[in-house]
Amino acid sequence: MENRLRHLIKDTNIRSIVVAPVPWFPLSRYVSEEYKAFADAPHEEDRFDIKVYHPRYLHIPKIGMIVQPFMLALSSYFLLKRIRQNGWKFRVIDAHYFYPDGVAATFLAKWMDVPFVVTARGTDLNLIPRYAIPKKLIKYAANKADKLITVCKALKDVLVDMGVSEKKVVPVRNGVDLQAFRPPEARDSLREELGLEGKTILSVGYLIERKGHNFIIEALQYLPDVSLLIAGTGPEQKSLLDLIDRLKLKDRVKFLGSVPHEELARYYGAADAMVLASSREGWANVLLESMACGTPVVATNIWGTPEVVSCKEAGVLVERDAPSISTGIQKLFEHYPDRNLTRKYAENFSWDDTSSLQKVIFEEITGG
């Protein structure tokens, strides 16, 4: 979201502020590291010359899901009112993620008398609508919005199946920063610097079940000459370490922890393949980031992923199980694409088209 906004501002005459509410309740800092991070978030900050506000909204973990959109809207309303009184005459509310944010934007747009757009990003449409009340609120927000954006066509189909007018929904794919993510100038030297030998695959993402790191680890059983790097942190790390011990793969799997974007580009460029085993993804940016560094991918055939991995230069699509993933990796290595062609494919996904299409949408709903 940050990358999309940064490029929109850079490529157009649009200005923006960001309101990113954080959940709060009286003992939040004592519940978990995640809620402590929310409690410690600054009330306002500047990121890349963009003013960001973090109002607090009341949220009770595990039981607050139904009222979350209303609490979020209330906390944001007083801030938006103050922002307007201070001279910022904003014309559009651009909301990301349908629940709770998109639903909250429905109320805020009405109270502030401005049009609003909601962008669907993945689990907000392929998971949350399984719950009856959130599904009703999502449909309500979708029908009230002036325009809807999805990061892939697969998510547009979900909204249309919910009864939303097809004309109202515009797929606007994410892009990739082709300057930040590019092939390394001296790949062999980089691999030596990072201590990489032989075939090396990379898995990137939060360490949770949905990302499927366990399937990639299990696939190594069928790939005796392949090593795995895992970039990310999360609650599943201990169970993944236990799995590695159980399968006696300790010498072939390395956890990198949390890796900054600029450093991640080095690992993309040094790896022989990036593997993504998610169960749900709207539009996985890690796939394009890897390709932009010249590294093809192996990814589960879900949601918007086939729209990203659409040719042999991009990589291979697989089912979400260890045997299928191992077969896909073997297939990729047997018919390994020219890394220059992989990069060339990624160049079709710059942020320029994304920014232009967003501007058209905003001008349409504001009358220019």
Secondary structure as the mmCIF struct_conf table of DSSP 4:
data_model
#
loop_
_struct_conf.conf_type_id
_struct_conf.id
_struct_conf.beg_label_comp_id
_struct_conf.beg_label_asym_id
_struct_conf.beg_label_seq_id
_struct_conf.end_label_comp_id
_struct_conf.end_label_asym_id
_struct_conf.end_label_seq_id
HELX_RH_AL_P HELX_RH_AL_P1 GLU A 2 ASP A 11
BEND BEND1 THR A 12 ASN A 13
STRN STRN1 VAL A 18 VAL A 19
STRN STRN2 VAL A 22 TRP A 24
TURN_TY1_P TURN_TY1_P1 PRO A 26 LEU A 27
HELX_RH_3T_P HELX_RH_3T_P1 SER A 28 TYR A 30
TURN_TY1_P TURN_TY1_P2 VAL A 31 VAL A 31
HELX_RH_AL_P HELX_RH_AL_P2 GLU A 33 ASP A 40
BEND BEND2 ALA A 41 ALA A 41
BEND BEND3 HIS A 43 HIS A 43
STRN STRN3 GLU A 44 ARG A 47
TURN_TY1_P TURN_TY1_P3 PHE A 48 ASP A 49
STRN STRN4 ILE A 50 TYR A 53
STRN STRN5 ARG A 56 LEU A 58
TURN_TY1_P TURN_TY1_P4 PRO A 61 ILE A 63
TURN_TY1_P TURN_TY1_P5 MET A 65 VAL A 67
HELX_RH_AL_P HELX_RH_AL_P3 GLN A 68 GLN A 85
TURN_TY1_P TURN_TY1_P6 ASN A 86 GLY A 87
STRN STRN6 ILE A 93 HIS A 96
BEND BEND4 TYR A 97 TYR A 97
HELX_RH_PI_P HELX_RH_PI_P1 PHE A 98 GLY A 102
HELX_RH_AL_P HELX_RH_AL_P4 VAL A 103 MET A 112
TURN_TY1_P TURN_TY1_P7 ASP A 113 ASP A 113
STRN STRN7 PHE A 116 ALA A 120
BEND BEND5 GLY A 122 GLY A 122
HELX_RH_AL_P HELX_RH_AL_P5 THR A 123 ASN A 126
TURN_TY1_P TURN_TY1_P8 LEU A 127 LEU A 127
HELX_RH_3T_P HELX_RH_3T_P2 ILE A 128 ARG A 130
BEND BEND6 TYR A 131 TYR A 131
HELX_RH_AL_P HELX_RH_AL_P6 ALA A 132 LYS A 144
BEND BEND7 ASP A 146 ASP A 146
STRN STRN8 LYS A 147 THR A 150
BEND BEND8 VAL A 151 CYS A 152
HELX_RH_AL_P HELX_RH_AL_P7 LYS A 153 ASP A 161
TURN_TY1_P TURN_TY1_P9 MET A 162 GLY A 163
HELX_RH_3T_P HELX_RH_3T_P3 GLU A 166 LYS A 168
STRN STRN9 VAL A 169 PRO A 171
TURN_TY1_P TURN_TY1_P10 LEU A 178 ALA A 180
BEND BEND9 PHE A 181 PHE A 181
BEND BEND10 GLU A 185 ALA A 186
HELX_RH_AL_P HELX_RH_AL_P8 ARG A 187 LEU A 194
TURN_TY1_P TURN_TY1_P11 GLY A 195 GLY A 195
BEND BEND11 GLY A 198 GLY A 198
STRN STRN10 LYS A 199 VAL A 204
BEND BEND12 GLY A 205 GLY A 205
BEND BEND13 LEU A 207 ILE A 208
HELX_RH_3T_P HELX_RH_3T_P4 GLU A 209 LYS A 211
HELX_RH_AL_P HELX_RH_AL_P9 HIS A 213 ALA A 219
HELX_RH_3T_P HELX_RH_3T_P5 LEU A 220 TYR A 222
TURN_TY1_P TURN_TY1_P12 PRO A 224 ASP A 225
STRN STRN11 VAL A 226 ALA A 231
TURN_TY1_P TURN_TY1_P13 PRO A 235 GLU A 236
HELX_RH_AL_P HELX_RH_AL_P10 GLN A 237 ARG A 246
TURN_TY1_P TURN_TY1_P14 LEU A 247 LYS A 248
HELX_RH_3T_P HELX_RH_3T_P6 LYS A 250 ARG A 252
STRN STRN12 VAL A 253 GLY A 257
BEND BEND14 SER A 258 SER A 258
HELX_RH_AL_P HELX_RH_AL_P11 HIS A 261 ALA A 270
BEND BEND15 ALA A 271 ASP A 272
STRN STRN13 ALA A 273 LEU A 276
BEND BEND16 SER A 279 SER A 279
BEND BEND17 GLY A 282 TRP A 283
HELX_RH_AL_P HELX_RH_AL_P12 ASN A 285 ALA A 292
TURN_TY1_P TURN_TY1_P15 CYS A 293 GLY A 294
STRN STRN14 VAL A 297 THR A 300
TURN_TY1_P TURN_TY1_P16 TRP A 303 GLY A 304
HELX_RH_AL_P HELX_RH_AL_P13 THR A 305 VAL A 308
BEND BEND18 VAL A 309 VAL A 309
BEND BEND19 CYS A 311 CYS A 311
TURN_TY1_P TURN_TY1_P17 LYS A 312 ALA A 314
STRN STRN15 GLY A 315 VAL A 318
BEND BEND20 ARG A 320 ASP A 321
HELX_RH_AL_P HELX_RH_AL_P14 ALA A 322 GLU A 334
TURN_TY1_P TURN_TY1_P18 HIS A 335 HIS A 335
HELX_LH_PP_P HELX_LH_PP_P1 TYR A 336 ASP A 338
HELX_RH_AL_P HELX_RH_AL_P15 ARG A 339 ALA A 346
HELX_RH_3T_P HELX_RH_3T_P7 GLU A 347 PHE A 349
HELX_RH_AL_P HELX_RH_AL_P16 TRP A 351 THR A 366
TURN_TY1_P TURN_TY1_P19 GLY A 367 GLY A 367
#
